[in-house]
Amino acid sequence: MNLKHKELAAWIEEVREMCKPDSVHIADGSKEEYNKMLQIMIDAGLATALNPEKRPGCFLFRSHPSDVARVENRTFIASKKQEDAGPDCNWVDPEELKADMRKLYDGCMKGRVMYVIPFSMGPIGSPISKIGVEISDSPYVVINMAIMTRIGEKVLGALGADGEFVRCIHSVGKPLNDGEKDSSWPCAPSIDQKYISHFPEERTIWSYGSGYGGNALLGKKCFALRIAGVQARDEGWLAEHMLILKITDPAGKVYYICGALPSFCGKTNLAMVVPTLPGWKVETIGDDIAWMKFGEDGRLYAINPEAGFFGVVPGTSAQSNPNAMKQIERDTIFTNVGLTDDGDVWWEGGGIPAPEHLIDWEGNDWTPDCGRPAAHANARFTSPAAQCPSIAPEWEDPAGVPISAILIGGRRGGTIPLVNESLDWNHGVFLGSIMGSETTAAAIGLAAGVRRDPFAMLPFMGYHTGDYLQHWLNTGKKSDSGKLPKIYFVNWFRKDENDKFIWPGFGENSRVLKWIVERLSGIGEAVETPIGNLPAPGAIDLCGIEDKISEESLAKILDVDKASWLEEIVSIKENYKKFGDRLPEELSEQLDALEKRLS
């Protein structure tokens, strides 16, 4: 492939000389290339083709036990100044980090092919989209990037001879000696040997030692959030860890809503929710990332910069996410689930009885009584967004869709009500800043308990969190308040005295969406409380689910327990301390006002 972009060609040659691969291949994004990559991995024993009668076009991979999730303690933001990284980023001096990683990269692709993957985050040519180029020695990365982004010749065409691109280098960190065969999952086996490094001022990402998901698919969290977050700050837009929904009410009026929910908090389920309310329709624009820019009309317009879904498999079932179950019936990459004897896949929480025997995610024989899970808790599926049954026709509209509301929320057993409408934009940013959620299996090395996770971005910050929150506040000053999205705090996970979930969740979450839409249209009823506007009695439609939740139980999860909230304030103050003088003054004022209202 002829490269017209001289700067790109020079960079590729620089990386080739450093990593010393046996050959170089520039990905063209064709189906033939995709199939060739899969055959290479099948022949090497890295991939298993599933039964084509049960899962046509589907394949299974098993990762190394050290390489199953994000490695937050090995994820670095190497800004030029340490104070610009802030308290929530692992900072390393960029020159020291590069010196260490260059030693690792030296010869790291020996015995392998160096793949060059030009990719577009967002529809090619959209004014909201960005281009990156990932260099990797992993054919697994090539096929997953082909699903998750737009790759190949069309991207190079859009890049032209001098276009801007984000430089991404990735290696599994396992060079091959002459005659040496590959392992079933090549990677650096020790967590301490893994690096996911970001150089925000240079718009550069260097990853080494991991072949898993967001550590290796550098268009995902690394580019789409950490680097794009810095670009968004500098250029005046928002790059967020948010789903995007299209909601159509019974009258045919359309609303678009974003939602920031941490991993394991029902994000993918909500992105593909099937409403239980007659006449209501929900369609999917995106399940994980939203990039938002102001349109000429003063409203925020969002695109989904990804082309596929990288979802958690355990717990996905016909009950929790029927659209996802249909989506992954074909042309899907599965990683770290169980393999049945008839060539299908199985996982816990899938709503299907466990088979008498299968091969588990580590490649061992498994039976229901063996005492260990068949699928890893963070097992994943990679599947094209276009084959999602609920995908909206305009999901690839290069202009984006106008956002009317933003949901925020985590997994909390108490205190936080089912839904709470912010009083205004600054109050909504305050609610986003205090979000907390119970820790999950999506990241390695986290202590159990609740951690503050502003706008579900804590693991994905590319710069100081205080500056990030100030950017949100500044965004609210760029348009009329009536044109800005309203912000809602949701919590599907309140529990009773028996540690059971009170709200039925899943498709019934559409009842909360209905109230939000009614608020946006001016007919929804609410009561003002010290923490915000909560649904008035009877405002949440419980018709048809009286056997699942009573009005009395609903009232319990729409209460404001002042004692619990005063304890929450103590925790918020402690968390705010880490921002020092970079805590936005507006947020201090919001906290003081909340404390006064509660008192």
Disulfide bonds with the S-S distance in Angstrom:
none
